[in-house]
């Protein structure tokens, strides 16, 4: 009895055919776009992307407007970023409780209406030629208040749109829409300015159109939110807001790896995001260029971030996510140092592109780990605490960096931030007790 094939039979047999390249490509694309198989996620994604494009167009126009009104003061640019993010520090924990107690979709819709109103108000002030720096700062604060409630609701809504196995992919694809907007929004701002100047109009008129278009973009996202079929079952019936807030803080406190991940995220945004807020200064004072160059600098970083998010989307949930995030963060810091030292516009574009890749891999990976750990009944509160530190690091870092730049110069401060990012990554890589490395 022959239990297996003879050696000769094996030698004569035709080799197994390798999978066709087209099949492998289809599987890779399917893996990369897994979350798009969910109807509600698709609807939410396209609505959010449309609105985000308008938001980034306004952010670019607003940064340039603040620079124009203040002789490109690093302090005022940092202050504007600080005031928009300050409400995240003040109110996002309460926003997290709202995300768990009330319908997340309705909370998001209310947030969008407020943001639409602030954009329309700025467009009206520009039209009347009455805008002053304090108007911009006040409207930035109001916008931040809306985001402090909308942000936790949005973060808590994403996991309810897909199965848990596809959650890292959904987080990465959500990062892609954000960065597609970060790429297209600034380019649209630069294009609008170029077209207006070509036809004899001035920059303020171009910026006014950007503010108006952003206000209109909120109509799209409000409509898509109304189309979602997801149902929210509130938690904490009978409990006070204070009790729910305390339970959320206690949950994070007793999960050491959550606390360490949140601290890591805060350090990364505190040190890493200032470079984005000060790009108008690099465009105007370092390279001697105008709004078009500024928009291309922002778009270079955004293009890299899209590539980084695609990488994370393709990886999905993988082993050693914590170590990967820390190693890439060290590279992120080195790239920021290189950008701060560069005096070549071409080299700076390339460095910002690579910075965007590294930044998005770090942020998407850390956010995915936190989302995977948090239970749905407490996700709003956990994500609000995460956002408090993650987004809170941005304005504080921008304000501190802006203040320091008035003494030693913007490139020097940005380079120092990059060096500190490397040190933070090194600490978390070497110390075992926090649990990030093992995530």
ZAKOLVEX-266564 format. One record per residue (C-alpha): x, y, z; residue number from 0. Coordinates in nm, 3 decimals, decimal comma, padded with zeros to 5 digits. Layout:
# ZAKOLVEX-266564
<atom X="X" Y="Y" Z="Z" num="NUM"/>
...
This chain:
# ZAKOLVEX-266564
<atom X="00,000" Y="00,000" Z="00,000" num="0"/>
<atom X="00,141" Y="00,334" Z="-00,099" num="1"/>
<atom X="00,067" Y="00,602" Z="00,158" num="2"/>
<atom X="00,203" Y="00,894" Z="-00,042" num="3"/>
<atom X="00,322" Y="00,997" Z="-00,385" num="4"/>
<atom X="00,646" Y="00,863" Z="-00,519" num="5"/>
<atom X="00,942" Y="01,096" Z="-00,552" num="6"/>
<atom X="00,922" Y="01,056" Z="-00,929" num="7"/>
<atom X="00,556" Y="01,152" Z="-00,929" num="8"/>
<atom X="00,639" Y="01,466" Z="-00,735" num="9"/>
<atom X="00,921" Y="01,553" Z="-00,972" num="10"/>
<atom X="00,700" Y="01,505" Z="-01,278" num="11"/>
<atom X="00,406" Y="01,695" Z="-01,137" num="12"/>
<atom X="00,342" Y="02,052" Z="-01,251" num="13"/>
<atom X="00,423" Y="02,311" Z="-00,989" num="14"/>
<atom X="00,134" Y="02,473" Z="-00,806" num="15"/>
<atom X="00,032" Y="02,795" Z="-00,972" num="16"/>
<atom X="00,115" Y="03,110" Z="-00,779" num="17"/>
<atom X="-00,174" Y="03,342" Z="-00,700" num="18"/>
<atom X="-00,232" Y="03,587" Z="-00,981" num="19"/>
<atom X="-00,094" Y="03,936" Z="-00,914" num="20"/>
<atom X="-00,438" Y="04,083" Z="-00,977" num="21"/>
<atom X="-00,585" Y="03,854" Z="-00,708" num="22"/>
<atom X="-00,318" Y="03,954" Z="-00,459" num="23"/>
<atom X="-00,379" Y="04,318" Z="-00,541" num="24"/>
<atom X="-00,754" Y="04,279" Z="-00,491" num="25"/>
<atom X="-00,701" Y="04,113" Z="-00,153" num="26"/>
<atom X="-00,464" Y="04,391" Z="-00,043" num="27"/>
<atom X="-00,713" Y="04,659" Z="-00,147" num="28"/>
<atom X="-00,998" Y="04,469" Z="00,019" num="29"/>
<atom X="-00,797" Y="04,446" Z="00,340" num="30"/>
<atom X="-00,711" Y="04,816" Z="00,321" num="31"/>
<atom X="-01,075" Y="04,922" Z="00,268" num="32"/>
<atom X="-01,245" Y="04,667" Z="00,496" num="33"/>
<atom X="-01,445" Y="04,926" Z="00,692" num="34"/>
<atom X="-01,604" Y="05,055" Z="00,369" num="35"/>
<atom X="-01,808" Y="04,733" Z="00,351" num="36"/>
<atom X="-02,026" Y="04,883" Z="00,629" num="37"/>
<atom X="-02,294" Y="05,115" Z="00,492" num="38"/>
<atom X="-02,308" Y="05,354" Z="00,789" num="39"/>
<atom X="-01,930" Y="05,390" Z="00,794" num="40"/>
<atom X="-01,927" Y="05,481" Z="00,423" num="41"/>
<atom X="-02,198" Y="05,742" Z="00,470" num="42"/>
<atom X="-02,023" Y="05,892" Z="00,771" num="43"/>
<atom X="-01,683" Y="05,888" Z="00,600" num="44"/>
<atom X="-01,786" Y="06,080" Z="00,290" num="45"/>
<atom X="-01,984" Y="06,337" Z="00,487" num="46"/>
<atom X="-01,700" Y="06,394" Z="00,732" num="47"/>
<atom X="-01,446" Y="06,420" Z="00,450" num="48"/>
<atom X="-01,648" Y="06,689" Z="00,270" num="49"/>
<atom X="-01,681" Y="06,896" Z="00,585" num="50"/>
<atom X="-01,315" Y="06,843" Z="00,679" num="51"/>
<atom X="-01,202" Y="06,980" Z="00,342" num="52"/>
<atom X="-01,392" Y="07,299" Z="00,415" num="53"/>
<atom X="-01,252" Y="07,310" Z="00,769" num="54"/>
<atom X="-00,891" Y="07,276" Z="00,652" num="55"/>
<atom X="-00,947" Y="07,538" Z="00,382" num="56"/>
<atom X="-01,069" Y="07,775" Z="00,654" num="57"/>
<atom X="-00,786" Y="07,681" Z="00,893" num="58"/>
<atom X="-00,527" Y="07,767" Z="00,627" num="59"/>
<atom X="-00,704" Y="08,093" Z="00,541" num="60"/>
<atom X="-00,742" Y="08,177" Z="00,911" num="61"/>
<atom X="-00,374" Y="08,112" Z="00,988" num="62"/>
<atom X="-00,276" Y="08,336" Z="00,697" num="63"/>
<atom X="-00,525" Y="08,601" Z="00,810" num="64"/>
<atom X="-00,390" Y="08,597" Z="01,167" num="65"/>
<atom X="-00,038" Y="08,626" Z="01,026" num="66"/>
<atom X="-00,138" Y="08,917" Z="00,802" num="67"/>
<atom X="-00,304" Y="09,106" Z="01,088" num="68"/>
<atom X="-00,014" Y="09,056" Z="01,333" num="69"/>
<atom X="00,295" Y="09,082" Z="01,110" num="70"/>
<atom X="00,326" Y="08,701" Z="01,126" num="71"/>
<atom X="00,367" Y="08,688" Z="01,502" num="72"/>
<atom X="00,447" Y="08,339" Z="01,634" num="73"/>
<atom X="00,280" Y="08,437" Z="01,963" num="74"/>
<atom X="-00,055" Y="08,523" Z="01,800" num="75"/>
<atom X="-00,047" Y="08,215" Z="01,577" num="76"/>
<atom X="00,014" Y="08,005" Z="01,887" num="77"/>
<atom X="-00,256" Y="08,192" Z="02,080" num="78"/>
<atom X="-00,517" Y="08,131" Z="01,808" num="79"/>
<atom X="-00,438" Y="07,757" Z="01,812" num="80"/>
<atom X="-00,446" Y="07,761" Z="02,194" num="81"/>
<atom X="-00,789" Y="07,925" Z="02,217" num="82"/>
<atom X="-00,942" Y="07,685" Z="01,966" num="83"/>
<atom X="-00,817" Y="07,387" Z="02,164" num="84"/>
<atom X="-00,860" Y="07,531" Z="02,516" num="85"/>
<atom X="-01,224" Y="07,416" Z="02,542" num="86"/>
<atom X="-01,101" Y="07,061" Z="02,479" num="87"/>
<atom X="-00,913" Y="07,092" Z="02,807" num="88"/>
<atom X="-01,205" Y="07,255" Z="02,987" num="89"/>
<atom X="-01,508" Y="07,062" Z="02,861" num="90"/>
<atom X="-01,413" Y="06,740" Z="02,682" num="91"/>
<atom X="-01,454" Y="06,525" Z="02,997" num="92"/>
<atom X="-01,814" Y="06,647" Z="03,026" num="93"/>
<atom X="-01,845" Y="06,589" Z="02,652" num="94"/>
<atom X="-01,742" Y="06,228" Z="02,709" num="95"/>
<atom X="-02,020" Y="06,181" Z="02,963" num="96"/>
<atom X="-02,265" Y="06,330" Z="02,712" num="97"/>
<atom X="-02,140" Y="06,083" Z="02,449" num="98"/>
<atom X="-02,229" Y="05,791" Z="02,677" num="99"/>
<atom X="-02,555" Y="05,932" Z="02,819" num="100"/>
<atom X="-02,714" Y="06,086" Z="02,509" num="101"/>
<atom X="-02,755" Y="06,008" Z="02,141" num="102"/>
<atom X="-02,408" Y="06,054" Z="01,991" num="103"/>
<atom X="-02,547" Y="06,143" Z="01,650" num="104"/>
<atom X="-02,763" Y="06,427" Z="01,784" num="105"/>
<atom X="-02,473" Y="06,562" Z="01,987" num="106"/>
<atom X="-02,261" Y="06,565" Z="01,673" num="107"/>
<atom X="-02,531" Y="06,742" Z="01,472" num="108"/>
<atom X="-02,559" Y="07,016" Z="01,736" num="109"/>
<atom X="-02,179" Y="07,056" Z="01,728" num="110"/>
<atom X="-02,183" Y="07,094" Z="01,349" num="111"/>
<atom X="-02,450" Y="07,368" Z="01,365" num="112"/>
<atom X="-02,238" Y="07,572" Z="01,606" num="113"/>
<atom X="-01,926" Y="07,537" Z="01,392" num="114"/>
<atom X="-02,121" Y="07,632" Z="01,081" num="115"/>
<atom X="-02,237" Y="07,948" Z="01,259" num="116"/>
<atom X="-01,885" Y="08,055" Z="01,357" num="117"/>
<atom X="-01,761" Y="08,011" Z="00,998" num="118"/>
<atom X="-02,053" Y="08,215" Z="00,866" num="119"/>
<atom X="-01,989" Y="08,487" Z="01,126" num="120"/>
<atom X="-01,623" Y="08,517" Z="01,021" num="121"/>
<atom X="-01,728" Y="08,533" Z="00,654" num="122"/>
<atom X="-01,971" Y="08,815" Z="00,737" num="123"/>
<atom X="-01,705" Y="09,008" Z="00,929" num="124"/>
<atom X="-01,468" Y="08,975" Z="00,635" num="125"/>
<atom X="-01,740" Y="09,090" Z="00,393" num="126"/>
<atom X="-01,806" Y="09,398" Z="00,607" num="127"/>
<atom X="-01,426" Y="09,460" Z="00,633" num="128"/>
<atom X="-01,469" Y="09,478" Z="01,009" num="129"/>
<atom X="-01,263" Y="09,178" Z="01,122" num="130"/>
<atom X="-01,012" Y="09,229" Z="01,403" num="131"/>
<atom X="-00,778" Y="08,985" Z="01,571" num="132"/>
<atom X="-01,000" Y="08,956" Z="01,878" num="133"/>
<atom X="-01,293" Y="08,848" Z="01,659" num="134"/>
<atom X="-01,087" Y="08,558" Z="01,524" num="135"/>
<atom X="-00,969" Y="08,455" Z="01,870" num="136"/>
<atom X="-01,323" Y="08,465" Z="02,014" num="137"/>
<atom X="-01,468" Y="08,262" Z="01,725" num="138"/>
<atom X="-01,186" Y="08,009" Z="01,760" num="139"/>
<atom X="-01,281" Y="07,960" Z="02,125" num="140"/>
<atom X="-01,650" Y="07,910" Z="02,039" num="141"/>
<atom X="-01,555" Y="07,659" Z="01,768" num="142"/>
<atom X="-01,345" Y="07,473" Z="02,023" num="143"/>
<atom X="-01,641" Y="07,458" Z="02,263" num="144"/>
<atom X="-01,849" Y="07,284" Z="01,995" num="145"/>
<atom X="-01,565" Y="07,043" Z="01,921" num="146"/>
<atom X="-01,522" Y="06,956" Z="02,289" num="147"/>
<atom X="-01,867" Y="06,793" Z="02,280" num="148"/>
<atom X="-01,864" Y="06,676" Z="01,918" num="149"/>
<atom X="-01,518" Y="06,518" Z="01,940" num="150"/>
<atom X="-01,591" Y="06,253" Z="02,208" num="151"/>
<atom X="-01,925" Y="06,174" Z="02,043" num="152"/>
<atom X="-01,751" Y="06,126" Z="01,708" num="153"/>
<atom X="-01,475" Y="05,909" Z="01,851" num="154"/>
<atom X="-01,731" Y="05,696" Z="02,037" num="155"/>
<atom X="-01,951" Y="05,668" Z="01,727" num="156"/>
<atom X="-01,683" Y="05,517" Z="01,498" num="157"/>
<atom X="-01,659" Y="05,176" Z="01,677" num="158"/>
<atom X="-02,038" Y="05,135" Z="01,660" num="159"/>
<atom X="-02,029" Y="05,149" Z="01,279" num="160"/>
<atom X="-01,802" Y="04,843" Z="01,227" num="161"/>
<atom X="-01,720" Y="04,508" Z="01,386" num="162"/>
<atom X="-01,441" Y="04,505" Z="01,642" num="163"/>
<atom X="-01,205" Y="04,312" Z="01,412" num="164"/>
<atom X="-01,224" Y="04,599" Z="01,161" num="165"/>
<atom X="-01,188" Y="04,878" Z="01,418" num="166"/>
<atom X="-00,816" Y="04,955" Z="01,355" num="167"/>
<atom X="-00,896" Y="04,971" Z="00,983" num="168"/>
<atom X="-01,187" Y="05,209" Z="01,052" num="169"/>
<atom X="-00,964" Y="05,432" Z="01,268" num="170"/>
<atom X="-00,701" Y="05,444" Z="00,993" num="171"/>
<atom X="-00,957" Y="05,514" Z="00,719" num="172"/>
<atom X="-01,102" Y="05,790" Z="00,935" num="173"/>
<atom X="-00,750" Y="05,934" Z="00,958" num="174"/>
<atom X="-00,732" Y="05,916" Z="00,579" num="175"/>
<atom X="-01,044" Y="06,130" Z="00,533" num="176"/>
<atom X="-00,903" Y="06,380" Z="00,779" num="177"/>
<atom X="-00,575" Y="06,397" Z="00,588" num="178"/>
<atom X="-00,731" Y="06,394" Z="00,243" num="179"/>
<atom X="-00,900" Y="06,710" Z="00,369" num="180"/>
<atom X="-00,570" Y="06,836" Z="00,510" num="181"/>
<atom X="-00,421" Y="06,790" Z="00,163" num="182"/>
<atom X="-00,704" Y="06,935" Z="-00,046" num="183"/>
<atom X="-00,818" Y="07,214" Z="00,190" num="184"/>
<atom X="-00,489" Y="07,411" Z="00,193" num="185"/>
<atom X="-00,443" Y="07,355" Z="-00,183" num="186"/>
<atom X="-00,794" Y="07,493" Z="-00,241" num="187"/>
<atom X="-00,707" Y="07,794" Z="-00,024" num="188"/>
<atom X="-00,388" Y="07,855" Z="-00,226" num="189"/>
<atom X="-00,579" Y="07,807" Z="-00,551" num="190"/>
<atom X="-00,854" Y="08,049" Z="-00,450" num="191"/>
<atom X="-00,596" Y="08,314" Z="-00,354" num="192"/>
<atom X="-00,407" Y="08,267" Z="-00,683" num="193"/>
<atom X="-00,725" Y="08,293" Z="-00,891" num="194"/>
<atom X="-00,850" Y="08,601" Z="-00,706" num="195"/>
<atom X="-00,518" Y="08,782" Z="-00,740" num="196"/>
<atom X="-00,500" Y="08,689" Z="-01,110" num="197"/>
<atom X="-00,835" Y="08,857" Z="-01,171" num="198"/>
<atom X="-00,749" Y="09,169" Z="-00,975" num="199"/>
<atom X="-00,902" Y="09,088" Z="-00,636" num="200"/>
<atom X="-00,711" Y="09,086" Z="-00,307" num="201"/>
<atom X="-00,627" Y="08,820" Z="-00,047" num="202"/>
<atom X="-00,899" Y="08,921" Z="00,207" num="203"/>
<atom X="-01,169" Y="08,860" Z="-00,055" num="204"/>
<atom X="-01,024" Y="08,518" Z="-00,130" num="205"/>
<atom X="-01,013" Y="08,431" Z="00,240" num="206"/>
<atom X="-01,374" Y="08,543" Z="00,278" num="207"/>
<atom X="-01,481" Y="08,292" Z="00,011" num="208"/>
<atom X="-01,294" Y="08,016" Z="00,200" num="209"/>
<atom X="-01,485" Y="08,094" Z="00,520" num="210"/>
<atom X="-01,817" Y="08,094" Z="00,335" num="211"/>
<atom X="-01,746" Y="07,763" Z="00,159" num="212"/>
<atom X="-01,657" Y="07,603" Z="00,492" num="213"/>
<atom X="-01,989" Y="07,717" Z="00,640" num="214"/>
<atom X="-02,172" Y="07,555" Z="00,348" num="215"/>
<atom X="-01,973" Y="07,229" Z="00,383" num="216"/>
<atom X="-02,136" Y="07,162" Z="00,721" num="217"/>
<atom X="-02,469" Y="07,112" Z="00,543" num="218"/>
<atom X="-02,326" Y="06,796" Z="00,388" num="219"/>
<atom X="-02,205" Y="06,638" Z="00,713" num="220"/>
<atom X="-02,528" Y="06,727" Z="00,896" num="221"/>
<atom X="-02,726" Y="06,554" Z="00,621" num="222"/>
<atom X="-02,510" Y="06,239" Z="00,634" num="223"/>
<atom X="-02,538" Y="06,219" Z="01,012" num="224"/>
<atom X="-02,915" Y="06,223" Z="00,976" num="225"/>
<atom X="-02,888" Y="05,928" Z="00,735" num="226"/>
<atom X="-02,710" Y="05,697" Z="00,982" num="227"/>
<atom X="-02,907" Y="05,394" Z="01,100" num="228"/>
<atom X="-02,699" Y="05,326" Z="01,409" num="229"/>
<atom X="-02,889" Y="05,316" Z="01,737" num="230"/>
<atom X="-02,737" Y="05,440" Z="02,062" num="231"/>
<atom X="-02,833" Y="05,278" Z="02,392" num="232"/>
<atom X="-02,742" Y="05,527" Z="02,668" num="233"/>
<atom X="-02,553" Y="05,403" Z="02,972" num="234"/>
<atom X="-02,559" Y="05,519" Z="03,330" num="235"/>
<atom X="-02,933" Y="05,543" Z="03,383" num="236"/>
<atom X="-03,000" Y="05,699" Z="03,722" num="237"/>
<atom X="-02,641" Y="05,812" Z="03,772" num="238"/>
<atom X="-02,531" Y="06,173" Z="03,798" num="239"/>
<atom X="-02,290" Y="06,331" Z="03,551" num="240"/>
<atom X="-02,037" Y="06,358" Z="03,834" num="241"/>
<atom X="-02,063" Y="05,986" Z="03,916" num="242"/>
<atom X="-02,022" Y="05,885" Z="03,553" num="243"/>
<atom X="-01,723" Y="06,116" Z="03,516" num="244"/>
<atom X="-01,563" Y="05,964" Z="03,825" num="245"/>
<atom X="-01,621" Y="05,610" Z="03,696" num="246"/>
<atom X="-01,452" Y="05,699" Z="03,368" num="247"/>
<atom X="-01,150" Y="05,848" Z="03,543" num="248"/>
<atom X="-01,132" Y="05,547" Z="03,773" num="249"/>
<atom X="-01,139" Y="05,307" Z="03,478" num="250"/>
<atom X="-00,845" Y="05,482" Z="03,311" num="251"/>
<atom X="-00,657" Y="05,508" Z="03,642" num="252"/>
<atom X="-00,677" Y="05,134" Z="03,704" num="253"/>
<atom X="-00,566" Y="05,039" Z="03,353" num="254"/>
<atom X="-00,199" Y="05,134" Z="03,357" num="255"/>
<atom X="-00,146" Y="05,090" Z="02,985" num="256"/>
<atom X="-00,433" Y="05,331" Z="02,911" num="257"/>
<atom X="-00,278" Y="05,598" Z="03,132" num="258"/>
<atom X="00,062" Y="05,552" Z="02,971" num="259"/>
<atom X="-00,085" Y="05,567" Z="02,619" num="260"/>
<atom X="-00,267" Y="05,890" Z="02,704" num="261"/>
<atom X="00,051" Y="06,049" Z="02,845" num="262"/>
<atom X="00,243" Y="05,940" Z="02,535" num="263"/>
<atom X="-00,020" Y="06,091" Z="02,306" num="264"/>
<atom X="-00,010" Y="06,421" Z="02,500" num="265"/>
<atom X="00,370" Y="06,442" Z="02,482" num="266"/>
<atom X="00,361" Y="06,372" Z="02,110" num="267"/>
<atom X="00,106" Y="06,642" Z="02,028" num="268"/>
<atom X="00,266" Y="06,892" Z="02,268" num="269"/>
<atom X="00,600" Y="06,861" Z="02,090" num="270"/>
<atom X="00,502" Y="06,759" Z="01,738" num="271"/>
<atom X="00,216" Y="06,984" Z="01,631" num="272"/>
<atom X="00,379" Y="07,323" Z="01,674" num="273"/>
<atom X="00,556" Y="07,282" Z="01,342" num="274"/>
<atom X="00,217" Y="07,285" Z="01,164" num="275"/>
<atom X="00,100" Y="07,602" Z="01,338" num="276"/>
<atom X="00,418" Y="07,789" Z="01,247" num="277"/>
<atom X="00,432" Y="07,699" Z="00,877" num="278"/>
<atom X="00,316" Y="08,054" Z="00,782" num="279"/>
<atom X="00,636" Y="08,182" Z="00,949" num="280"/>
<atom X="00,855" Y="07,936" Z="00,758" num="281"/>
<atom X="00,683" Y="08,030" Z="00,430" num="282"/>
<atom X="00,710" Y="08,407" Z="00,485" num="283"/>
<atom X="01,025" Y="08,461" Z="00,690" num="284"/>
<atom X="01,248" Y="08,160" Z="00,618" num="285"/>
<atom X="01,172" Y="08,109" Z="00,248" num="286"/>
<atom X="01,047" Y="08,459" Z="00,161" num="287"/>
<atom X="00,736" Y="08,325" Z="-00,015" num="288"/>
<atom X="00,360" Y="08,381" Z="00,007" num="289"/>
<atom X="00,030" Y="08,204" Z="00,059" num="290"/>
<atom X="00,080" Y="07,954" Z="-00,225" num="291"/>
<atom X="00,403" Y="07,820" Z="-00,071" num="292"/>
<atom X="00,238" Y="07,801" Z="00,270" num="293"/>
<atom X="-00,047" Y="07,594" Z="00,125" num="294"/>
<atom X="00,202" Y="07,358" Z="-00,044" num="295"/>
<atom X="00,391" Y="07,313" Z="00,285" num="296"/>
<atom X="00,068" Y="07,213" Z="00,460" num="297"/>
<atom X="-00,033" Y="06,988" Z="00,170" num="298"/>
<atom X="00,306" Y="06,811" Z="00,174" num="299"/>
<atom X="00,253" Y="06,704" Z="00,534" num="300"/>
<atom X="-00,105" Y="06,601" Z="00,457" num="301"/>
<atom X="00,000" Y="06,389" Z="00,158" num="302"/>
<atom X="00,246" Y="06,204" Z="00,381" num="303"/>
<atom X="-00,022" Y="06,155" Z="00,646" num="304"/>
<atom X="-00,250" Y="05,991" Z="00,388" num="305"/>
<atom X="00,027" Y="05,745" Z="00,301" num="306"/>
<atom X="00,084" Y="05,677" Z="00,672" num="307"/>
<atom X="-00,287" Y="05,616" Z="00,731" num="308"/>
<atom X="-00,301" Y="05,379" Z="00,430" num="309"/>
<atom X="-00,014" Y="05,182" Z="00,581" num="310"/>
<atom X="-00,199" Y="05,151" Z="00,912" num="311"/>
<atom X="-00,523" Y="05,060" Z="00,731" num="312"/>
<atom X="-00,343" Y="04,783" Z="00,544" num="313"/>
<atom X="-00,180" Y="04,652" Z="00,862" num="314"/>
<atom X="-00,508" Y="04,648" Z="01,056" num="315"/>
<atom X="-00,465" Y="04,490" Z="01,398" num="316"/>
<atom X="-00,110" Y="04,358" Z="01,419" num="317"/>
<atom X="00,140" Y="04,237" Z="01,678" num="318"/>
<atom X="00,377" Y="04,479" Z="01,852" num="319"/>
<atom X="00,163" Y="04,787" Z="01,779" num="320"/>
<atom X="00,313" Y="04,967" Z="02,080" num="321"/>
<atom X="00,676" Y="04,911" Z="01,980" num="322"/>
<atom X="00,599" Y="05,017" Z="01,623" num="323"/>
<atom X="00,445" Y="05,344" Z="01,739" num="324"/>
<atom X="00,744" Y="05,424" Z="01,960" num="325"/>
<atom X="01,005" Y="05,349" Z="01,693" num="326"/>
<atom X="00,820" Y="05,557" Z="01,436" num="327"/>
<atom X="00,787" Y="05,841" Z="01,688" num="328"/>
<atom X="01,165" Y="05,852" Z="01,722" num="329"/>
<atom X="01,190" Y="05,883" Z="01,343" num="330"/>
<atom X="00,920" Y="06,154" Z="01,357" num="331"/>
<atom X="01,137" Y="06,359" Z="01,594" num="332"/>
<atom X="01,445" Y="06,325" Z="01,372" num="333"/>
<atom X="01,247" Y="06,441" Z="01,068" num="334"/>
<atom X="01,122" Y="06,748" Z="01,255" num="335"/>
<atom X="01,482" Y="06,836" Z="01,345" num="336"/>
<atom X="01,572" Y="06,806" Z="00,977" num="337"/>
<atom X="01,286" Y="07,033" Z="00,870" num="338"/>
<atom X="01,380" Y="07,297" Z="01,126" num="339"/>
<atom X="01,738" Y="07,300" Z="00,993" num="340"/>
<atom X="01,646" Y="07,296" Z="00,622" num="341"/>
<atom X="01,680" Y="07,610" Z="00,411" num="342"/>
<atom X="01,590" Y="07,438" Z="00,084" num="343"/>
<atom X="01,223" Y="07,455" Z="-00,011" num="344"/>
<atom X="01,242" Y="07,126" Z="-00,205" num="345"/>
<atom X="01,407" Y="06,945" Z="00,086" num="346"/>
<atom X="01,150" Y="07,095" Z="00,325" num="347"/>
<atom X="00,861" Y="06,965" Z="00,112" num="348"/>
<atom X="01,015" Y="06,616" Z="00,121" num="349"/>
<atom X="01,079" Y="06,628" Z="00,496" num="350"/>
<atom X="00,724" Y="06,745" Z="00,567" num="351"/>
<atom X="00,591" Y="06,459" Z="00,355" num="352"/>
<atom X="00,792" Y="06,204" Z="00,556" num="353"/>
<atom X="00,694" Y="06,380" Z="00,880" num="354"/>
<atom X="00,329" Y="06,335" Z="00,783" num="355"/>
<atom X="00,383" Y="05,962" Z="00,722" num="356"/>
<atom X="00,546" Y="05,912" Z="01,062" num="357"/>
<atom X="00,299" Y="06,133" Z="01,246" num="358"/>
<atom X="-00,004" Y="05,944" Z="01,116" num="359"/>
<atom X="00,141" Y="05,600" Z="01,187" num="360"/>
<atom X="00,204" Y="05,707" Z="01,548" num="361"/>
<atom X="-00,134" Y="05,871" Z="01,605" num="362"/>
<atom X="-00,347" Y="05,609" Z="01,427" num="363"/>
<atom X="-00,171" Y="05,323" Z="01,605" num="364"/>
<atom X="-00,202" Y="05,478" Z="01,952" num="365"/>
<atom X="-00,568" Y="05,569" Z="01,892" num="366"/>
<atom X="-00,644" Y="05,216" Z="01,768" num="367"/>
<atom X="-00,491" Y="05,062" Z="02,081" num="368"/>
<atom X="-00,700" Y="05,288" Z="02,307" num="369"/>
<atom X="-01,020" Y="05,216" Z="02,109" num="370"/>
<atom X="-00,957" Y="04,841" Z="02,132" num="371"/>
<atom X="-00,912" Y="04,857" Z="02,510" num="372"/>
<atom X="-01,217" Y="05,076" Z="02,588" num="373"/>
<atom X="-01,555" Y="04,899" Z="02,639" num="374"/>
<atom X="-01,848" Y="05,048" Z="02,445" num="375"/>
<atom X="-02,041" Y="05,140" Z="02,762" num="376"/>
<atom X="-01,752" Y="05,364" Z="02,869" num="377"/>
<atom X="-01,597" Y="05,452" Z="02,535" num="378"/>
<atom X="-01,722" Y="05,810" Z="02,531" num="379"/>
<atom X="-01,561" Y="05,883" Z="02,866" num="380"/>
<atom X="-01,238" Y="05,698" Z="02,789" num="381"/>
<atom X="-01,204" Y="05,874" Z="02,453" num="382"/>
<atom X="-01,283" Y="06,212" Z="02,609" num="383"/>
<atom X="-00,999" Y="06,162" Z="02,857" num="384"/>
<atom X="-00,776" Y="06,053" Z="02,571" num="385"/>
<atom X="-00,879" Y="06,358" Z="02,367" num="386"/>
<atom X="-00,824" Y="06,587" Z="02,665" num="387"/>
<atom X="-00,457" Y="06,495" Z="02,664" num="388"/>
<atom X="-00,417" Y="06,422" Z="02,292" num="389"/>
<atom X="-00,575" Y="06,744" Z="02,168" num="390"/>
<atom X="-00,490" Y="06,940" Z="02,482" num="391"/>
<atom X="-00,122" Y="06,891" Z="02,406" num="392"/>
<atom X="-00,162" Y="07,081" Z="02,078" num="393"/>
<atom X="-00,267" Y="07,426" Z="02,206" num="394"/>
<atom X="-00,042" Y="07,420" Z="02,511" num="395"/>
<atom X="00,253" Y="07,312" Z="02,298" num="396"/>
<atom X="00,176" Y="07,580" Z="02,038" num="397"/>
<atom X="00,142" Y="07,851" Z="02,303" num="398"/>
<atom X="00,464" Y="07,752" Z="02,482" num="399"/>
<atom X="00,652" Y="07,716" Z="02,153" num="400"/>
<atom X="00,517" Y="08,051" Z="02,029" num="401"/>
<atom X="00,629" Y="08,221" Z="02,347" num="402"/>
<atom X="00,975" Y="08,060" Z="02,331" num="403"/>
<atom X="01,010" Y="08,149" Z="01,962" num="404"/>
<atom X="00,989" Y="08,521" Z="02,045" num="405"/>
<atom X="01,321" Y="08,480" Z="02,229" num="406"/>
<atom X="01,525" Y="08,222" Z="02,036" num="407"/>
<atom X="01,357" Y="08,194" Z="01,695" num="408"/>
<atom X="01,099" Y="07,959" Z="01,547" num="409"/>
<atom X="01,335" Y="07,709" Z="01,374" num="410"/>
<atom X="01,535" Y="07,663" Z="01,694" num="411"/>
<atom X="01,224" Y="07,589" Z="01,901" num="412"/>
<atom X="01,091" Y="07,343" Z="01,643" num="413"/>
<atom X="01,427" Y="07,165" Z="01,633" num="414"/>
<atom X="01,431" Y="07,139" Z="02,014" num="415"/>
<atom X="01,079" Y="06,991" Z="02,007" num="416"/>
<atom X="01,198" Y="06,726" Z="01,761" num="417"/>
<atom X="01,486" Y="06,631" Z="01,988" num="418"/>
<atom X="01,254" Y="06,598" Z="02,288" num="419"/>
<atom X="01,023" Y="06,372" Z="02,085" num="420"/>
<atom X="01,314" Y="06,134" Z="02,030" num="421"/>
<atom X="01,386" Y="06,133" Z="02,404" num="422"/>
<atom X="01,021" Y="06,060" Z="02,490" num="423"/>
<atom X="01,016" Y="05,766" Z="02,249" num="424"/>
<atom X="01,342" Y="05,638" Z="02,397" num="425"/>
<atom X="01,203" Y="05,653" Z="02,750" num="426"/>
<atom X="00,892" Y="05,451" Z="02,664" num="427"/>
<atom X="01,101" Y="05,200" Z="02,470" num="428"/>
<atom X="01,337" Y="05,141" Z="02,762" num="429"/>
<atom X="01,090" Y="05,138" Z="03,054" num="430"/>
<atom X="00,872" Y="04,826" Z="03,083" num="431"/>
<atom X="00,632" Y="04,916" Z="03,364" num="432"/>
<atom X="00,399" Y="05,139" Z="03,162" num="433"/>
<atom X="00,288" Y="04,862" Z="02,925" num="434"/>
<atom X="00,300" Y="05,067" Z="02,601" num="435"/>
<atom X="00,585" Y="04,861" Z="02,461" num="436"/>
<atom X="00,385" Y="04,542" Z="02,516" num="437"/>
<atom X="00,060" Y="04,672" Z="02,360" num="438"/>
